[in-house]
Amino acid sequence: MFFDIQTKEEQTKYELLLRIVAALSKLSAESSTIPYLYYRMAENIFCRAFAAKNLSRSDISIDASKATCGIGLKTFLHKNSHCLEKIAEFNKERHLYFDAISNPKNLVLKIAEFRNKRITSTCGICSVPTENLIYHCVTRADSILYLHEEPMHLIDIENITVQNPKEGSNTILFTDGIEEYCFNISKSTLFKRFNIAPIHTIPVKIFDDPFILLEKYLSDEFQEDKSNKVIDTLYLPLYSYKKGHIKVVPLKSGLNQWNAGGRKRKPNEVYIPIPVEIRRHKPNFFPPRDESFTLNLPNGSFKMAKICQDDNKALMTNPNEDLGKWILREVLNIEEGKLVTYEMLEEIGIDTVQLNKFEDGTYEINFREIGTYETYCQVEGIF
């Protein structure tokens, strides 16, 4: 899988960091014997120890990647070694499957389709083959952490069998012959059963009073952080609105710019629209028009980008087709000549991009879940 093929030095560092954080469990929890490990901390430890790329802030199906391996990171109580744990939520897609709720088989097929599309788009975003996706789990028991790994499979839709739910039940159990799943209808949440077979065991000692320990070692004045910090963030929609505030992907602009008239277009010509309200809200977020800057992608690569068109309304790469090759062919996984629709974005659970601006003048792009742009605008008082 993953852990066993990492260097001994990286494995030792990972174990040490987990033991240190688990030893400080009483900073956050009352339990005296079962370690507490916040999932964000587990993600950061994993990426630091194994020099993996941290993708946990992106709304995709994995939390980290290294080389051509994509990793979904999970931490939960060990329980009985046969745990049903959440792997995906579909609240924003509820209107797309609402009509199927009365038919358990049809509902499960729809959820499986959404799950597979998310995984496929994740692989396109991060340049990771689907066969190289795994789960890496840290399970917590009495004074022990267990490490467990298993493949992250696409759901085999052709072989799904559904267990007839009890009358009035809120959950549907199903299997594809490889994995067992459970879908919670009211929470729009998909669970998967993890059959824990530990590949490594880490004993843990929890300090009775970690505050004393931290005060002793951290009382000196902190040194100035000289890392390359994020200095600003904004969000851009991959869609526009038509009358009635209905979200659409325009037929001849944005992700469908290749379909515009005026001249012969290349099949991968796209741009990310910068709405007028954003240009007014943060007029200096990007460099001046046509001035190139580095745009880092979630897969670890980068593109040269620039702001183009009248009124600085378009974010493009240079060459322009690079952005389309990535979004259209790898993320959305559609063939040339097929128009992008808003429903396609809904099906993979993303309709917004997040742009981070760093101190050194570089930028970073990540995909965000449905509704993120609207929430951002409301919080910022844009509309």
Secondary structure, DSSP 8 states (H G I E B T S, - for coil): --GGGS-HHHHHHHHHHHHHHHHTGGGT---SSS----HHHHHHHHHHHHT-EE-TTSSSS-SEEETTEEEEEEEEE-TTSEEEEEEEE-STTHHHHGGGTTSHHHHHHHHHHHHHHHHHHHHHHHT--GGGEEEEEEEEETTEEEEEEEE-----GGG-EEE---TT-SEEEEE-SS-EEEEETTTTEEEEEEE---SEEEE----S-HHHHHHHHS-S------S--EEEEEEEES-EEETTTEEE--SSSGGGGGG-SSS---TT---EE--HHHHHH-TTSS-STT--EEEE-TTS-EEEEEEESGGG-EEEESSTHHHHIIIIIIIS---TT----HHHHHHHTEEEEEEEEETTS-EEEEEEETTHHHHHHHHHT--
